[in-house]
Amino acid sequence: PRRGPSLWLGVVMDVLLGRWLCRKVGPLAGVGDSDLSGKVVLVTGPTSGIGRETAKEMARRNAHVILACRNTAAGDKLVQEMASRAEEARLPPPSTQVVRLDLGSL
């Protein structure tokens, strides 16, 4: 495999090209605001990053969200956070469930 300056140049060009192509893409919060009432969504890795944002968005759309996480305390904390935000917005609390799932042994 090739390594050295040409590899890094390729990586930098890829990142810059990706950012340039996506420069007009705004936040996706308003995309596809369909109601998911009656749907069940399983989200892995819901305590950080994309999994966290996905869980919050699915709950906002009224889906029953199962938070499958290694650390159930962090999952419970997220449920409390989502419930308090819903209360602040005068919305019903989200339908959520926290289950322990550790995929590290696979």
C-alpha positions, 0 to 999 in steps of 0.5 A: 500500500502507498503511504506518504505525502500522496496518501495524505494529499488524497485524504485532504482533497477528499475531505475538502471536496466533500465539504465543498459539495455539501456546503449548501446542505442545511440542518436536516431537522425539518426533513421528513417530519412524518408522524411515527405514532405506532412505530417502534424504533430500536436505536443502538449507541443512543448515548452519544453522537448520531445515535443520540440525535436519532433517538431524540428525533424519533421520540420527537416524531412520537415513535416508541424508542428502544434505547439499546445501550451498554451503559443503562445509566447513561440511557436513563439520563437521556430519557430524563433529558428528553422528558424534561425538554418535552415538558418544557415544550408542553408536549407529552413525555416520549415513549421510551425504553432502555435496554442493556446491549453490549455488542463488544463480545461479538 
